[in-house]
Amino acid sequence: MQKKPIIISAYLIGAFCLAACSGKPSPSPPPSPDPVQEAVIMPSGDYENPFIPPEGFEGKFSLTEQQQQLFDEYSKDFRFDVSAFKDASPVDIAQVFIQCGIEGYWEGEYNLYSFESTDAVISKEDFKKESDEDMLLTDLRTRSDYANIAFAGLKDGKFADNGDSTGWIEFTAYETSFEDTALISIEKKMHFHLNDEGIWLVRFHPFDE
């Protein structure tokens, strides 16, 4: 009854020595799969809105019926397949991109990013970590509050194609003044890059010049 454990141990030691003496590295563990989107539960109850627009401001971020259909198709079952935007305009894509952020769909945002024509790169895993940390620190509903001010004019933006697979949407954005008593309108550019399938993707750090 004492021999069987000794035989097994000898086998394991022999196998280990064979791998070590062969000069071949041990097999690497399989890479970890990319993280995937999970259902997001919108917070409920009272919360503090830091982006209250001044009285009289009627701006609001919203999707058109066509953009809503694009968003629904893109986010269905959390597939986030950018082929849904094959014939979509950059403005429609930008609107869906912002809506993904509002909903907490970090993977929807990430898949719409292009890392061409920029030195900034982030892995999918790290992007998810940043999104998770943000949702721990701030109420998710404040993203919609912010979009109602900052991106109220995005749907009316004009796209400029540079002819070299890059372009931008120029639109009127709004920011609160230093005293938070009024809004200041500013012209912003949201940059894009055309991928090999002819789909305009949002350049990572899209508002950097």
N, CA, C and O of each residue as an XYZ file, in Angstrom:
836
protein
N       0.818     -1.213      0.000
C       0.000      0.000      0.000
C       0.846      1.255      0.000
O       0.341      2.348     -0.257
N       2.157      1.107      0.292
C       2.996      2.297      0.362
C       3.684      2.602     -0.962
O       4.286      3.664     -1.119
N       3.598      1.650     -1.941
C       4.364      1.837     -3.164
C       3.702      2.807     -4.125
O       4.390      3.549     -4.827
N       2.363      2.812     -4.167
C       1.671      3.627     -5.162
C       1.999      5.109     -5.064
O       2.287      5.725     -6.090
N       1.970      5.724     -3.851
C       2.344      7.131     -3.765
C       3.765      7.389     -4.236
O       4.039      8.427     -4.839
N       4.679      6.449     -3.968
C       6.072      6.637     -4.372
C       6.187      6.606     -5.885
O       6.943      7.386     -6.464
N       5.445      5.713     -6.533
C       5.479      5.630     -7.991
C       4.952      6.921     -8.604
O       5.538      7.441     -9.554
N       3.846      7.442     -8.066
C       3.273      8.680     -8.595
C       4.244      9.835     -8.416
O       4.424     10.635     -9.334
N       4.863      9.935     -7.266
C       5.804     11.014     -7.009
C       6.991     10.918     -7.943
O       7.466     11.934     -8.451
N       7.469      9.728     -8.171
C       8.593      9.551     -9.073
C       8.226      9.972    -10.492
O       9.042     10.550    -11.211
N       6.983      9.674    -10.887
C       6.516     10.071    -12.209
C       6.476     11.585    -12.360
O       6.905     12.131    -13.376
N       5.953     12.259    -11.332
C       5.872     13.720    -11.388
C       7.258     14.342    -11.431
O       7.487     15.282    -12.192
N       8.198     13.827    -10.617
C       9.558     14.356    -10.602
C      10.230     14.117    -11.949
O      10.938     14.983    -12.462
N       9.998     12.926    -12.520
C      10.597     12.628    -13.812
C      10.074     13.534    -14.903
O      10.839     13.987    -15.753
N       8.767     13.807    -14.891
C       8.174     14.697    -15.887
C       8.706     16.116    -15.752
O       8.958     16.795    -16.747
N       8.874     16.559    -14.499
C       9.410     17.891    -14.258
C      10.838     17.999    -14.777
O      11.198     18.978    -15.430
N      11.662     16.970    -14.479
C      13.058     16.984    -14.922
C      13.144     16.946    -16.435
O      14.014     17.588    -17.024
N      12.239     16.193    -17.078
C      12.245     16.108    -18.528
C      11.985     17.466    -19.157
O      12.636     17.843    -20.131
N      11.024     18.203    -18.593
C      10.718     19.536    -19.123
C      11.863     20.498    -18.875
O      12.188     21.315    -19.736
N      12.482     20.407    -17.697
C      13.562     21.320    -17.345
C      14.808     21.038    -18.157
O      15.505     21.963    -18.574
N      15.097     19.751    -18.385
C      16.329     19.388    -19.071
C      16.211     19.505    -20.582
O      17.223     19.522    -21.283
N      14.994     19.587    -21.088
C      14.824     19.646    -22.534
C      15.191     20.999    -23.101
O      15.397     21.132    -24.307
N      15.274     22.003    -22.247
C      15.604     23.348    -22.708
C      14.420     24.098    -23.279
O      14.571     25.227    -23.745
N      13.244     23.490    -23.251
C      12.047     24.146    -23.769
C      11.286     24.810    -22.627
O      11.137     24.219    -21.557
N      10.813     26.003    -22.838
C      10.059     26.669    -21.774
C       8.745     25.961    -21.503
O       8.163     25.341    -22.393
N       8.289     26.060    -20.280
C       6.995     25.488    -19.937
C       5.897     26.226    -20.688
O       6.025     27.423    -20.944
N       4.829     25.539    -21.043
C       3.745     26.207    -21.776
C       3.211     27.403    -20.993
O       3.004     27.325    -19.782
N       2.988     28.522    -21.708
C       2.433     29.707    -21.057
C       0.951     29.494    -20.798
O       0.272     28.832    -21.583
N       0.445     30.046    -19.711
C      -0.993     29.930    -19.458
C      -1.770     30.678    -20.531
O      -1.275     31.672    -21.061
N      -2.955     30.233    -20.858
C      -3.736     30.933    -21.881
C      -4.022     32.358    -21.439
O      -4.216     32.612    -20.250
N      -4.050     33.306    -22.400
C      -4.329     34.694    -22.026
C      -5.719     34.846    -21.446
O      -6.645     34.123    -21.812
N      -5.852     35.797    -20.536
C      -7.158     36.050    -19.943
C      -8.093     36.638    -20.994
O      -7.673     37.492    -21.775
N      -9.339     36.205    -21.032
C     -10.276     36.770    -22.009
C     -10.562     38.235    -21.692
O     -10.509     38.656    -20.536
N     -10.865     38.998    -22.734
C     -11.226     40.394    -22.517
C     -12.480     40.481    -21.666
O     -13.369     39.638    -21.790
N     -12.566     41.479    -20.811
C     -13.792     41.654    -20.024
C     -14.956     41.997    -20.942
O     -14.763     42.555    -22.023
N     -16.145     41.664    -20.511
C     -17.336     41.933    -21.315
C     -18.339     42.732    -20.491
O     -18.311     42.730    -19.261
N     -19.212     43.404    -21.204
C     -20.232     44.233    -20.565
C     -21.222     43.390    -19.782
O     -21.647     42.327    -20.234
N     -21.574     43.866    -18.631
C     -22.632     43.246    -17.835
C     -23.767     44.246    -17.672
O     -23.603     45.440    -17.922
N     -24.915     43.741    -17.249
C     -26.078     44.609    -17.061
C     -25.757     45.704    -16.049
O     -25.068     45.468    -15.056
N     -26.258     46.882    -16.312
C     -26.035     48.037    -15.438
C     -27.345     48.380    -14.731
O     -28.389     48.515    -15.369
N     -27.278     48.518    -13.434
C     -28.456     48.908    -12.651
C     -28.364     50.407    -12.370
O     -27.453     50.868    -11.682
N     -29.306     51.148    -12.905
C     -29.316     52.593    -12.687
C     -29.680     52.887    -11.234
O     -30.638     52.317    -10.711
N     -28.926     53.772    -10.574
C     -29.243     54.096     -9.178
C     -30.639     54.689     -9.045
O     -31.197     55.215    -10.007
N     -31.186     54.598     -7.856
C     -32.508     55.162     -7.581
C     -32.429     56.001     -6.306
O     -31.433     55.964     -5.585
N     -33.476     56.745     -6.046
C     -33.481     57.581     -4.857
C     -32.916     58.962     -5.116
O     -32.581     59.303     -6.250
N     -32.813     59.752     -4.067
C     -32.310     61.113     -4.188
C     -30.809     61.114     -4.469
O     -30.081     60.215     -4.046
N     -30.367     62.130     -5.183
C     -28.937     62.312     -5.424
C     -28.667     63.780     -5.690
O     -29.582     64.550     -5.982
N     -27.412     64.158     -5.587
C     -27.035     65.549     -5.811
C     -26.599     65.728     -7.250
O     -25.659     65.076     -7.705
N     -27.272     66.601     -7.962
C     -26.947     66.893     -9.349
C     -26.020     68.105     -9.406
O     -26.449     69.221     -9.114
N     -24.737     67.898     -9.784
C     -23.814     69.031     -9.836
C     -23.915     69.816    -11.137
O     -23.197     70.800    -11.316
N     -24.789     69.402    -12.044
C     -24.875     70.033    -13.361
C     -26.273     70.597    -13.608
O     -26.901     70.299    -14.624
N     -26.747     71.406    -12.681
C     -28.059     72.024    -12.828
C     -27.944     73.229    -13.766
O     -27.217     74.174    -13.461
N     -28.647     73.211    -14.895
C     -28.531     74.340    -15.821
C     -29.214     75.585    -15.270
O     -30.150     75.480    -14.476
N     -28.757     76.748    -15.681
C     -29.405     77.992    -15.235
C     -30.854     78.043    -15.698
O     -31.238     77.375    -16.658
N     -31.636     78.828    -15.015
C     -33.046     78.988    -15.371
C     -33.169     79.523    -16.785
O     -32.487     80.475    -17.165
N     -34.038     78.907    -17.550
C     -34.264     79.355    -18.920
C     -33.511     78.542    -19.961
O     -33.809     78.633    -21.152
N     -32.543     77.751    -19.528
C     -31.793     76.927    -20.489
C     -32.643     75.724    -20.874
O     -33.076     74.959    -20.013
N     -32.876     75.565    -22.168
C     -33.777     74.515    -22.627
C     -33.050     73.408    -23.371
O     -33.688     72.554    -23.986
N     -31.735     73.410    -23.323
C     -30.969     72.371    -24.004
C     -31.167     71.011    -23.355
O     -31.409     70.911    -22.153
N     -31.064     69.977    -24.159
C     -31.200     68.615    -23.643
C     -30.581     67.657    -24.652
O     -30.828     67.760    -25.854
N     -29.785     66.737    -24.158
C     -29.242     65.711    -25.041
C     -30.304     64.653    -25.296
O     -30.918     64.152    -24.354
N     -30.525     64.315    -26.542
C     -31.512     63.291    -26.879
C     -31.158     62.679    -28.216
O     -30.476     63.291    -29.038
N     -31.631     61.462    -28.422
C     -31.423     60.758    -29.677
C     -32.630     60.943    -30.589
O     -33.770     61.010    -30.130
N     -32.361     61.025    -31.876
C     -33.452     60.991    -32.836
C     -33.979     59.558    -32.911
O     -33.372     58.636    -32.365
N     -35.093     59.384    -33.580
C     -35.661     58.036    -33.727
C     -34.670     57.105    -34.422
O     -34.513     55.950    -34.027
N     -34.002     57.614    -35.463
C     -33.019     56.797    -36.182
C     -31.828     56.456    -35.292
O     -31.336     55.327    -35.314
N     -31.368     57.424    -34.516
C     -30.241     57.178    -33.618
C     -30.610     56.189    -32.521
O     -29.784     55.371    -32.115
N     -31.849     56.262    -32.039
C     -32.302     55.310    -31.037
C     -32.310     53.893    -31.594
O     -31.949     52.946    -30.896
N     -32.719     53.747    -32.843
C     -32.706     52.436    -33.486
C     -31.271     51.915    -33.601
O     -31.016     50.732    -33.379
N     -30.340     52.803    -33.950
C     -28.936     52.411    -34.028
C     -28.414     51.976    -32.660
O     -27.714     50.971    -32.537
N     -28.765     52.746    -31.647
C     -28.328     52.401    -30.294
C     -28.887     51.055    -29.860
O     -28.170     50.239    -29.282
N     -30.156     50.824    -30.134
C     -30.789     49.560    -29.747
C     -30.134     48.381    -30.458
O     -29.893     47.337    -29.851
N     -29.848     48.555    -31.749
C     -29.204     47.473    -32.497
C     -27.785     47.231    -31.993
O     -27.367     46.085    -31.826
N     -27.055     48.300    -31.754
C     -25.655     48.196    -31.312
C     -25.551     47.555    -29.937
O     -24.658     46.741    -29.700
N     -26.447     47.907    -29.037
C     -26.353     47.437    -27.653
C     -27.134     46.153    -27.392
O     -27.079     45.621    -26.284
N     -27.862     45.642    -28.389
C     -28.675     44.448    -28.177
C     -27.809     43.276    -27.726
O     -26.814     42.938    -28.368
N     -28.197     42.674    -26.628
C     -27.469     41.533    -26.050
C     -26.007     41.862    -25.761
O     -25.170     40.966    -25.649
N     -25.713     43.144    -25.643
C     -24.351     43.607    -25.347
C     -23.345     43.117    -26.398
O     -22.201     42.806    -26.066
N     -23.769     43.051    -27.649
C     -22.845     42.603    -28.704
C     -21.863     43.709    -29.075
O     -20.674     43.452    -29.264
N     -22.359     44.934    -29.179
C     -21.541     46.105    -29.499
C     -20.670     45.861    -30.735
O     -19.451     46.026    -30.705
N     -21.332     45.467    -31.808
C     -20.669     45.213    -33.086
C     -20.742     46.489    -33.921
O     -21.829     46.937    -34.285
N     -19.576     47.074    -34.223
C     -19.567     48.363    -34.916
C     -20.060     48.262    -36.354
O     -20.280     49.289    -36.995
N     -20.240     47.043    -36.881
C     -20.773     46.924    -38.233
C     -22.188     47.502    -38.323
O     -22.684     47.761    -39.419
N     -22.833     47.702    -37.181
C     -24.163     48.331    -37.157
C     -24.113     49.754    -37.722
O     -25.139     50.301    -38.125
N     -22.912     50.351    -37.750
C     -22.775     51.746    -38.178
C     -22.229     51.863    -39.597
O     -21.692     52.905    -39.972
N     -22.363     50.799    -40.386
C     -21.771     50.782    -41.726
C     -22.186     51.986    -42.558
O     -21.348     52.571    -43.244
N     -23.425     52.359    -42.516
C     -23.903     53.483    -43.339
C     -24.324     54.677    -42.492
O     -25.045     55.556    -42.965
N     -23.879     54.709    -41.249
C     -24.288     55.791    -40.337
C     -23.379     57.006    -40.488
O     -22.204     56.885    -40.832
N     -23.942     58.163    -40.227
C     -23.164     59.394    -40.284
C     -22.358     59.555    -39.000
O     -22.728     58.995    -37.969
N     -21.259     60.313    -39.045
C     -20.482     60.563    -37.824
C     -21.303     61.178    -36.694
O     -21.068     60.870    -35.525
N     -22.264     62.042    -37.025
C     -23.101     62.640    -35.972
C     -23.941     61.569    -35.295
O     -24.072     61.564    -34.071
N     -24.514     60.660    -36.084
C     -25.295     59.572    -35.487
C     -24.415     58.698    -34.593
O     -24.834     58.300    -33.506
N     -23.206     58.402    -35.045
C     -22.279     57.583    -34.264
C     -21.895     58.300    -32.978
O     -21.829     57.681    -31.915
N     -21.642     59.599    -33.069
C     -21.288     60.378    -31.879
C     -22.409     60.366    -30.855
O     -22.160     60.236    -29.656
N     -23.636     60.500    -31.321
C     -24.788     60.499    -30.416
C     -24.920     59.152    -29.692
O     -25.175     59.113    -28.488
N     -24.745     58.055    -30.429
C     -24.820     56.730    -29.818
C     -23.666     56.539    -28.834
O     -23.845     55.945    -27.771
N     -22.491     57.039    -29.188
C     -21.333     56.957    -28.302
C     -21.617     57.632    -26.961
O     -21.325     57.068    -25.906
N     -22.185     58.838    -26.999
C     -22.512     59.555    -25.769
C     -23.585     58.801    -24.983
O     -23.520     58.734    -23.755
N     -24.567     58.236    -25.678
C     -25.624     57.495    -24.998
C     -25.066     56.263    -24.299
O     -25.535     55.901    -23.220
N     -24.078     55.617    -24.894
C     -23.432     54.471    -24.235
C     -22.815     54.902    -22.905
O     -22.922     54.195    -21.903
N     -22.174     56.061    -22.909
C     -21.598     56.563    -21.665
C     -22.657     56.850    -20.621
O     -22.468     56.552    -19.442
N     -23.769     57.425    -21.045
C     -24.869     57.736    -20.127
C     -25.412     56.458    -19.482
O     -25.735     56.440    -18.294
N     -25.508     55.402    -20.271
C     -26.077     54.141    -19.785
C     -25.072     53.313    -18.980
O     -25.443     52.300    -18.388
N     -23.816     53.730    -18.954
C     -22.794     52.942    -18.276
C     -22.289     51.781    -19.107
O     -21.722     50.830    -18.570
N     -22.493     51.851    -20.425
C     -22.056     50.787    -21.323
C     -20.607     51.056    -21.757
O     -20.350     51.542    -22.858
N     -19.685     50.730    -20.873
C     -18.274     51.021    -21.142
C     -17.772     50.277    -22.384
O     -16.953     50.810    -23.133
N     -18.259     49.049    -22.607
C     -17.792     48.296    -23.776
C     -18.309     48.919    -25.069
O     -17.628     48.894    -26.094
N     -19.501     49.471    -25.014
C     -20.026     50.173    -26.175
C     -19.174     51.375    -26.529
O     -18.944     51.650    -27.707
N     -18.704     52.093    -25.520
C     -17.788     53.204    -25.763
C     -16.472     52.704    -26.336
O     -15.981     53.217    -27.341
N     -15.909     51.693    -25.679
C     -14.573     51.226    -26.062
C     -14.539     50.731    -27.506
O     -13.609     51.043    -28.249
N     -15.549     49.961    -27.901
C     -15.551     49.410    -29.254
C     -15.704     50.479    -30.323
O     -15.345     50.256    -31.479
N     -16.232     51.632    -29.951
C     -16.377     52.730    -30.904
C     -15.141     53.613    -30.986
O     -15.108     54.566    -31.765
N     -14.132     53.306    -30.193
C     -12.899     54.093    -30.226
C     -11.978     53.639    -31.352
O     -11.917     52.456    -31.686
N     -11.271     54.588    -31.921
C     -10.160     54.314    -32.826
C      -8.887     54.821    -32.157
O      -8.855     55.913    -31.591
N      -7.847     54.008    -32.235
C      -6.562     54.407    -31.667
C      -5.573     54.797    -32.761
O      -4.378     54.950    -32.510
N      -6.094     54.957    -33.984
C      -5.278     55.474    -35.077
C      -5.124     56.985    -34.910
O      -5.943     57.636    -34.262
N      -4.089     57.517    -35.490
C      -3.809     58.958    -35.484
C      -3.785     59.556    -34.083
O      -4.106     60.730    -33.895
N      -3.400     58.740    -33.099
C      -3.221     59.242    -31.741
C      -2.181     58.379    -31.042
O      -2.076     57.182    -31.310
N      -1.417     58.987    -30.149
C      -0.406     58.243    -29.398
C      -0.989     57.605    -28.146
O      -0.328     56.793    -27.499
N      -2.214     57.965    -27.800
C      -2.830     57.462    -26.569
C      -3.494     56.110    -26.833
O      -4.254     55.959    -27.790
N      -3.206     55.150    -25.991
C      -3.782     53.807    -26.111
C      -4.149     53.311    -24.722
O      -3.456     53.612    -23.751
N      -5.229     52.557    -24.622
C      -5.622     51.950    -23.355
C      -6.209     50.573    -23.652
O      -6.927     50.403    -24.638
N      -5.910     49.602    -22.812
C      -6.451     48.261    -23.008
C      -7.922     48.234    -22.603
O      -8.398     49.100    -21.869
N      -8.621     47.231    -23.092
C     -10.033     47.083    -22.743
C     -10.194     46.863    -21.245
O     -11.118     47.391    -20.627
N      -9.290     46.081    -20.669
C      -9.355     45.804    -19.238
C      -9.168     47.072    -18.415
O      -9.899     47.303    -17.452
N      -8.186     47.897    -18.793
C      -7.943     49.123    -18.045
C      -9.076     50.125    -18.229
O      -9.409     50.871    -17.308
N      -9.665     50.140    -19.418
C     -10.781     51.049    -19.653
C     -11.966     50.673    -18.768
O     -12.632     51.543    -18.208
N     -12.223     49.377    -18.647
C     -13.300     48.919    -17.767
C     -13.011     49.309    -16.316
O     -13.917     49.733    -15.599
N     -11.764     49.169    -15.882
C     -11.409     49.534    -14.509
C     -11.687     51.012    -14.250
O     -12.225     51.374    -13.204
N     -11.319     51.864    -15.210
C     -11.573     53.297    -15.051
C     -13.073     53.582    -14.980
O     -13.516     54.407    -14.181
N     -13.847     52.899    -15.813
C     -15.297     53.099    -15.798
C     -15.892     52.626    -14.479
O     -16.750     53.296    -13.904
N     -15.435     51.470    -13.998
C     -15.938     50.937    -12.718
C     -15.626     51.900    -11.581
O     -16.473     52.140    -10.720
N     -14.417     52.452    -11.572
C     -14.024     53.386    -10.509
C     -14.872     54.645    -10.560
O     -15.272     55.174     -9.523
N     -15.151     55.129    -11.780
C     -15.967     56.334    -11.916
C     -17.379     56.106    -11.385
O     -17.951     56.982    -10.736
N     -17.939     54.930    -11.658
C     -19.302     54.654    -11.202
C     -19.363     54.404     -9.694
O     -20.428     54.522     -9.087
N     -18.235     54.062     -9.096
C     -18.189     53.939     -7.645
C     -18.133     55.306     -6.972
O     -18.661     55.493     -5.876
N     -17.489     56.259     -7.642
C     -17.274     57.580     -7.045
C     -18.401     58.560     -7.331
O     -18.669     59.450     -6.524
N     -19.061     58.404     -8.470
C     -20.105     59.369     -8.846
C     -21.380     58.633     -9.227
O     -21.329     57.508     -9.726
N     -22.509     59.258     -8.995
C     -23.803     58.686     -9.355
C     -23.917     58.645    -10.877
O     -23.696     59.654    -11.547
N     -24.258     57.494    -11.415
C     -24.334     57.322    -12.863
C     -25.293     58.310    -13.512
O     -25.109     58.677    -14.672
N     -26.305     58.743    -12.785
C     -27.301     59.654    -13.354
C     -26.726     61.027    -13.667
O     -27.296     61.767    -14.469
N     -25.608     61.376    -13.047
C     -25.006     62.681    -13.335
C     -24.428     62.740    -14.745
O     -24.185     63.827    -15.269
N     -24.206     61.577    -15.367
C     -23.714     61.582    -16.745
C     -24.769     62.165    -17.684
O     -24.448     62.920    -18.602
N     -26.018     61.810    -17.446
C     -27.097     62.380    -18.250
C     -27.244     63.864    -17.972
O     -27.469     64.648    -18.895
N     -27.120     64.260    -16.713
C     -27.202     65.678    -16.349
C     -26.113     66.484    -17.060
O     -26.355     67.587    -17.551
N     -24.916     65.909    -17.104
C     -23.801     66.588    -17.777
C     -24.046     66.660    -19.284
O     -23.823     67.700    -19.903
N     -24.505     65.553    -19.872
C     -24.734     65.526    -21.316
C     -25.801     66.529    -21.734
O     -25.726     67.092    -22.826
N     -26.804     66.760    -20.868
C     -27.859     67.714    -21.200
C     -27.338     69.127    -21.355
O     -27.978     69.964    -21.991
N     -26.169     69.398    -20.771
C     -25.547     70.717    -20.917
C     -24.455     70.680    -21.983
O     -24.479     71.449    -22.943
N     -23.499     69.772    -21.795
C     -22.312     69.781    -22.647
C     -22.598     69.341    -24.079
O     -21.978     69.846    -25.014
N     -23.536     68.401    -24.264
C     -23.752     67.832    -25.596
C     -25.138     68.106    -26.152
O     -25.603     67.400    -27.047
N     -25.793     69.120    -25.629
C     -27.124     69.458    -26.140
C     -27.070     69.846    -27.612
O     -28.032     69.612    -28.344
N     -25.968     70.431    -28.057
C     -25.852     70.881    -29.445
C     -25.176     69.901    -30.374
O     -24.980     70.206    -31.551
N     -24.810     68.717    -29.873
C     -24.073     67.765    -30.708
C     -24.892     67.300    -31.903
O     -24.353     67.132    -32.997
N     -26.178     67.091    -31.704
C     -27.024     66.577    -32.792
C     -27.095     67.538    -33.965
O     -27.421     67.128    -35.079
N     -26.794     68.813    -33.733
C     -26.814     69.817    -34.800
C     -25.417     70.119    -35.332
O     -25.233     71.054    -36.111
N     -24.430     69.321    -34.907
C     -23.056     69.555    -35.342
C     -22.849     69.287    -36.823
O     -23.631     68.580    -37.460
N     -21.785     69.864    -37.357
C     -21.432     69.706    -38.773
C     -20.126     68.928    -38.873
O     -19.153     69.220    -38.178
N     -20.128     67.923    -39.759
C     -18.938     67.083    -39.913
C     -18.060     67.599    -41.041
O     -18.543     67.933    -42.122
N     -16.758     67.657    -40.769
C     -15.770     68.061    -41.768
C     -14.860     66.875    -42.049
O     -14.185     66.373    -41.151
N     -14.847     66.429    -43.304
C     -14.009     65.304    -43.730
C     -12.696     65.864    -44.268
O     -12.691     66.639    -45.225
N     -11.586     65.471    -43.653
C     -10.287     65.972    -44.089
C      -9.775     65.303    -45.361
O      -8.818     65.779    -45.971
N     -10.411     64.197    -45.763
C      -9.982     63.507    -46.959
C      -8.822     62.558    -46.758
O      -8.326     61.976    -47.722
N      -8.375     62.390    -45.509
C      -7.258     61.480    -45.212
C      -7.649     60.474    -44.134
O      -6.821     60.067    -43.319
N      -8.916     60.082    -44.140
C      -9.482     59.148    -43.150
C      -9.622     59.766    -41.764
O      -9.806     59.050    -40.780
N      -9.537     61.080    -41.683
C      -9.786     61.768    -40.423
C     -10.806     62.874    -40.657
O     -10.993     63.339    -41.781
N     -11.451     63.280    -39.591
C     -12.413     64.363    -39.670
C     -12.906     64.714    -38.282
O     -12.485     64.111    -37.295
N     -13.792     65.684    -38.206
C     -14.323     66.071    -36.906
C     -15.724     66.651    -37.034
O     -16.122     67.156    -38.084
N     -16.448     66.563    -35.940
C     -17.734     67.247    -35.826
C     -17.493     68.540    -35.048
O     -16.943     68.511    -33.947
N     -17.894     69.643    -35.604
C     -17.826     70.920    -34.884
C     -19.232     71.241    -34.387
O     -20.187     71.249    -35.164
N     -19.349     71.504    -33.100
C     -20.668     71.754    -32.515
C     -20.550     72.741    -31.367
O     -19.463     72.983    -30.842
N     -21.679     73.299    -30.992
C     -21.720     74.242    -29.880
C     -21.944     73.472    -28.588
O     -22.943     72.770    -28.430
N     -20.999     73.616    -27.670
C     -21.102     72.992    -26.352
C     -21.323     74.084    -25.317
O     -21.100     75.266    -25.579
N     -21.756     73.675    -24.161
C     -22.030     74.639    -23.100
C     -21.318     74.209    -21.819
O     -21.241     73.022    -21.498
N     -20.810     75.181    -21.111
C     -20.174     74.957    -19.819
C     -20.689     75.981    -18.830
O     -21.048     77.098    -19.203
N     -20.722     75.594    -17.573
C     -21.148     76.565    -16.561
C     -20.056     77.585    -16.327
O     -18.868     77.278    -16.428
N     -20.463     78.791    -16.016
C     -19.498     79.846    -15.738
C     -18.841     79.611    -14.382
O     -19.254     78.730    -13.628
N     -17.839     80.387    -14.084
C     -17.094     80.223    -12.835
C     -18.007     80.358    -11.629
O     -17.819     79.661    -10.632
N     -18.990     81.241    -11.703
C     -19.905     81.450    -10.579
C     -21.101     80.511    -10.628
O     -21.963     80.548     -9.750
N     -21.153     79.647    -11.682
C     -22.272     78.723    -11.865
C     -23.615     79.445    -11.977
O     -24.655     78.886    -11.629
N     -23.587     80.674    -12.457
C     -24.832     81.441    -12.587
C     -25.284     81.549    -14.041
O     -26.386     82.028    -14.307
N     -24.459     81.115    -14.977
C     -24.790     81.210    -16.395
C     -24.025     80.137    -17.160
O     -23.108     79.505    -16.634
N     -24.422     79.951    -18.398
C     -23.719     79.019    -19.265
C     -22.907     79.773    -20.299
O     -23.322     80.822    -20.791
N     -21.756     79.232    -20.617
C     -20.892     79.802    -21.644
C     -20.913     78.848    -22.834
O     -20.673     77.651    -22.682
N     -21.201     79.383    -24.017
C     -21.184     78.550    -25.216
C     -19.795     78.579    -25.831
O     -19.182     79.639    -25.958
N     -19.305     77.410    -26.211
C     -17.989     77.303    -26.833
C     -18.101     76.355    -28.025
O     -18.938     75.453    -28.035
N     -17.251     76.568    -29.025
C     -17.215     75.681    -30.178
C     -16.224     74.556    -29.906
O     -15.066     74.803    -29.568
N     -16.685     73.334    -30.056
C     -15.831     72.177    -29.801
C     -15.731     71.313    -31.053
O     -16.605     71.332    -31.920
N     -14.640     70.558    -31.121
C     -14.454     69.592    -32.194
C     -14.333     68.195    -31.595
O     -13.598     67.978    -30.632
N     -15.069     67.252    -32.185
C     -15.011     65.847    -31.790
C     -14.392     65.087    -32.959
O     -14.974     65.026    -34.042
N     -13.211     64.508    -32.738
C     -12.420     63.947    -33.832
C     -12.758     62.476    -34.095
O     -13.099     61.718    -33.188
N     -12.648     62.107    -35.378
C     -12.985     60.760    -35.841
C     -11.885     60.223    -36.753
O     -11.065     60.967    -37.289
N     -11.904     58.897    -36.904
C     -11.001     58.227    -37.844
C     -11.796     57.179    -38.606
O     -12.572     56.428    -38.014
N     -11.603     57.129    -39.919
C     -12.317     56.182    -40.778
C     -11.567     54.852    -40.795
O     -10.392     54.806    -41.158
N     -12.253     53.752    -40.397
C     -11.564     52.460    -40.371
C     -11.594     51.800    -41.749
O     -12.135     52.355    -42.705
N     -11.006     50.612    -41.834
C     -10.872     49.939    -43.125
C     -12.214     49.491    -43.693
O     -12.324     49.242    -44.894
N     -13.231     49.386    -42.849
C     -14.560     48.982    -43.319
C     -15.422     50.187    -43.698
O     -16.600     50.035    -44.021
N     -14.832     51.381    -43.658
C     -15.582     52.575    -44.027
C     -16.494     53.092    -42.944
O     -17.486     53.762    -43.233
N     -16.169     52.788    -41.680
C     -16.977     53.236    -40.547
C     -16.195     54.292    -39.777
O     -15.024     54.100    -39.449
N     -16.848     55.393    -39.499
C     -16.203     56.458    -38.727
C     -16.227     56.100    -37.242
O     -17.293     55.934    -36.650
N     -15.045     55.985    -36.651
C     -14.916     55.686    -35.232
C     -14.429     56.915    -34.475
O     -13.743     57.772    -35.031
N     -14.789     56.986    -33.216
C     -14.425     58.128    -32.376
C     -12.949     58.011    -31.988
O     -12.536     57.009    -31.404
N     -12.175     59.016    -32.306
C     -10.757     58.974    -31.927
C     -10.635     58.989    -30.401
O     -11.330     59.742    -29.720
N      -9.750     58.153    -29.882
C      -9.529     58.148    -28.443
C      -9.056     59.537    -28.008
O      -8.198     60.131    -28.661
N      -9.610     60.055    -26.914
C      -9.435     61.461    -26.505
C      -9.953     62.360    -27.632
O      -9.192     63.139    -28.205
N     -11.241     62.252    -27.948
C     -11.776     62.904    -29.148
C     -11.768     64.424    -29.130
O     -11.844     65.051    -30.187
N     -11.678     65.028    -27.955
C     -11.757     66.491    -27.901
C     -10.385     67.152    -27.797
O     -10.285     68.375    -27.703
N      -9.328     66.340    -27.814
C      -7.971     66.896    -27.842
C      -7.650     67.324    -29.263
O      -8.020     66.648    -30.223
N      -6.966     68.438    -29.391
C      -6.560     68.891    -30.728
C      -5.312     68.128    -31.174
O      -4.807     68.359    -32.272
